[in-house]
Amino acid sequence: MDHAVEAINLTKKFGDFTAVDGISFQVERGEIFAFLGPNGCGKTTTIRMLCGIIAPTSGTGRVAGYDIVTESDRVKEQLGYMSQRFSLYEELTVRENLEFYAGVYQVDGSERKRRIDRLIAMAGLEGRDRELAGNLSGGWKQRLALGCSIVHNPPILFLDEPTAGVDPVSRRRFWDMIYELSESGVTVFVTTHYMDEAEHAHRVSLMQAGRLIACESPETLRSAAEPGSLWEVECEPLVPALDLLPGVPGVREVAVYGSLLHVAVEPSAETPERLREALQSHGLRVRRIEAASPSLEDVFIFNIHRSATSSRGE
């Protein structure tokens, strides 16, 4: 069986700038596949190439079995697309927006009302279907936008930063809808820079500076971190410690993790003692230093370091 989505050495250049640098991956049918990385790393450019919106400079890809370069019109027929920005008609009501997109996608008249009613219920918008879209909060607008993108029952759904700027409760509800779609067999390709959202995906690809630096399940990515390579430090004051620890031999990265510090290091049995000594020698109070289980954010830092080290030939 063909992959739902496949990228093959996909590259996009804008003049001398390489936005996407020869990436390859596959997405299986019914999978929730998260593209994770900071703003500007190439996530949106990749999704626009796969949707047939812009052409790659080199390489290619296939979506639902169709070539994104030579069969872009067929590709567009197979997918739903939701961009970062709310792109619906604010002067139309919730139901009118859904009716408009059902018409654009040529949903049969006898099926249209049933499908729209189902999407309104799925988005939790019952009783608000006569409300103007422009009056909805950010979270409600995103649910409506998702409904409009799937009104034609596409087998593949591309979501580009769908919950940017949305409150945590609305983000949770939005992901509940994504789960429902995946369970019904829809392939969901979602870009995000929220590390916690990527935990909900079946697989996560990590992007940095246009390159794919890892692609596995969240569990596999976390378990791949070397034992003893992450330490949780509780000390005070925090800011001087944040400035001090990167200079300690063996320390790769230091990041704030709530009221604590996560310190990524070269694995070493001497690490806790070395960190404690460095902090105390500068008059900082150390409450505890313990081995930590890596989050996806930690894994991302590990992989960036590994990628940078590899590129330098170390």
Summary of the structure (lengths in Angstrom):
residues: 314
radius of gyration: 22.6
end to end distance: 40.3
largest distance: 76.2
contacts: 986
relative contact order: 0.13
helix: 37%
strand: 29%
